[in-house]
């Protein structure tokens, strides 16, 4: 007889969407993405052309959000910057998440010396803020967008490693896994049916919240002048320009700030909501109740 | 005596971490892709001067000797010389550290100023409404608006509202008390969100506790119970939280300084990275890491001193 974990509650998607926080985050995120993607495709303004005669203008029919200190169209810039900030941040975190989860899974499965070494390194990394580690990486690789993305990836690695490892460790001692083991479930089946779904559910919220964080750290590096380099512009680069002219044309700074805030807030709401719902799923599967 | 033993154990536990940090900062100069001296001096530097610089930085010696030298220097306070300003790195860093710490402390103050009333009011409200289950979720959702607020973004928005629009505070600079108000709130706001949750939870924990019942039956007024006893109890988890979050707060201060043009460690590190002043970066990152470790340790010891229940392991 093979004992399997109880099937997850029917219609997980339905349960997720039912949660207020998840729904709020999802709606906001969709709106932000739609504005960025559709907006940058539809809006005819150009983000890089300078208009020396029209610098630091307020909103007008020609430039709905005004122009910056080089006379560039702020609306066009904020839309196109989103096309850089969002994918780069997500890419960076995805990379870090894959590497980190793999390391964590290895540590959890192998145990022993491997686990001790990996856990010690993860502990040390986690005792310092991500930004400090990102600064370290950028200091080594030199200030440009590639090193910034890599730096953000590395900041996401330890948290994923820790969660993946601790989930595996918890599962190894869970009674239903033990039951599956004594009833001769093969390793691949064990992984597929019992271990990986739980690890996935534990990692999803970390990953989603990590994305918000990744977008912030990346923009912070660009804002400091050691990330994306002008003339390319993400929200961080725009913010640097905007802060300089905040007395005369505050929109240059406020436009990227608001867009970024909306993005990060929606991602965080989504992540926190997912965390709540998914932990509910996991709890039912631990107790074997449905 | 109990605290002293705890302190010793805590310091011993930190030794390997400090060694790891020293090793990593030492490695910075060796991990740079290509020739670090070429990177520092620029691609078209004179080969003669590059050779001189390599010797001055000690890069021509065996790696083990370099590491021993670096470790010895770090322990005795010799962090090398900035390649750009020719000043000792330790001097550069110590000159800017007070400004950054000042901002971090002000940020903690701002966070407490927001989170304490927010957390207490939320707890009292939950209590009055009979501890409904949804209250916690709702509070988490509202505070996550604060938590999700990136400090440098809120900094920009605060500058716009309070400095440009209403002109209550200066836009930038580091002169006088008013200049630190906006940076402090920018820094403290996201911390305040997490703190408010902790305050609410621990007030709820003790508001019905046995000691509160005792106080109540002794006829102590509610207000006094709340402020003198319940809040004091809540200060322990808040302190623990501060210990955990201090690193992030300090990192936030490094960015906030750049928004408000406040000279400090943040502006120093960014300048060094832009100039590729590798010896300076090594020392700066080392000091920031050590500050974080020391503060964490101090807060843990403080928590142990306040709360006799803290396990001293």
Contacts between the chains, C-beta under 8 A, distances in Angstrom:
chain1	res1	chain2	res2	distance
A	20	B	137	7.4
A	20	B	141	7.1
A	21	B	137	7.2
A	21	B	140	7.8
A	21	B	141	5.3
A	21	B	144	7.9
A	24	B	141	7.5
A	120	B	16	8.0
A	124	B	17	5.6
A	124	B	20	5.1
A	124	B	21	7.9
A	127	B	17	6.7
A	127	B	247	7.1
A	127	B	292	7.4
A	127	B	293	7.4
A	127	B	296	7.4
A	128	B	247	5.7
A	128	B	289	6.1
A	128	B	292	6.3
A	129	B	247	4.2
A	129	B	248	4.6
A	129	B	250	7.0
A	129	B	251	3.7
A	129	B	292	7.6
A	130	B	248	8.0
A	130	B	251	7.5
A	131	B	248	7.8
A	131	B	251	3.9
A	131	B	252	7.7
A	131	B	254	6.9
A	131	B	255	7.2
A	132	B	247	7.2
A	132	B	251	5.5
A	132	B	285	6.9
A	132	B	288	6.1
A	132	B	289	6.9
A	132	B	292	7.8
A	135	B	254	7.8
A	135	B	269	6.1
A	135	B	273	6.8
A	135	B	285	6.9
A	136	B	24	7.2
A	136	B	28	7.0
A	136	B	285	5.7
A	138	B	273	6.1
A	139	B	28	6.2
A	139	B	272	7.6
A	139	B	273	5.0
A	139	B	278	7.5
A	139	B	281	4.5
A	139	B	285	7.2
A	140	B	28	5.6
A	140	B	31	4.9
A	140	B	32	5.6
A	141	B	32	7.8
A	141	B	33	6.8
A	142	B	32	7.8
A	142	B	33	7.8
A	142	B	39	7.2
A	142	B	276	6.8
A	143	B	273	5.9
A	143	B	274	6.2
A	212	B	148	6.6
A	216	B	150	4.4
A	219	B	150	7.6
A	220	B	150	7.4
A	220	B	152	6.0
A	220	B	255	5.4
A	223	B	152	6.0
A	223	B	255	7.1
A	223	B	258	7.2
A	224	B	255	6.7
A	224	B	258	5.8
A	224	B	270	4.8
A	225	B	270	6.6
A	225	B	274	6.2
A	226	B	270	6.3
A	226	B	273	5.2
A	226	B	274	6.4
A	239	B	152	7.3
A	239	B	153	7.7
A	239	B	156	6.3
A	242	B	156	7.1
A	243	B	156	6.2
A	243	B	159	7.3
A	243	B	259	5.9
A	246	B	156	7.3
A	246	B	159	5.9
A	246	B	160	6.1
A	246	B	164	5.8
A	246	B	171	7.0
A	247	B	164	5.7
A	247	B	171	6.7
A	250	B	160	4.8
A	250	B	164	5.9
A	253	B	156	5.1
A	253	B	160	6.9
A	254	B	156	7.1
A	254	B	157	7.0
A	254	B	160	6.1
A	257	B	153	4.8
A	257	B	156	4.8
A	257	B	157	5.9
A	260	B	150	7.1
A	260	B	153	6.0
A	261	B	149	7.0
A	261	B	150	7.3
A	261	B	153	5.4
A	261	B	157	8.0
A	264	B	148	5.5
A	264	B	150	6.2
A	265	B	144	7.9
A	265	B	145	6.5
A	265	B	148	4.7
A	265	B	149	7.8
A	267	B	148	7.9
A	268	B	144	5.7
A	268	B	147	7.0
A	268	B	148	3.8
A	269	B	141	7.1
A	269	B	144	6.2
A	269	B	148	7.5
A	272	B	140	6.8
A	272	B	141	7.6
A	272	B	144	5.6
A	276	B	137	7.2
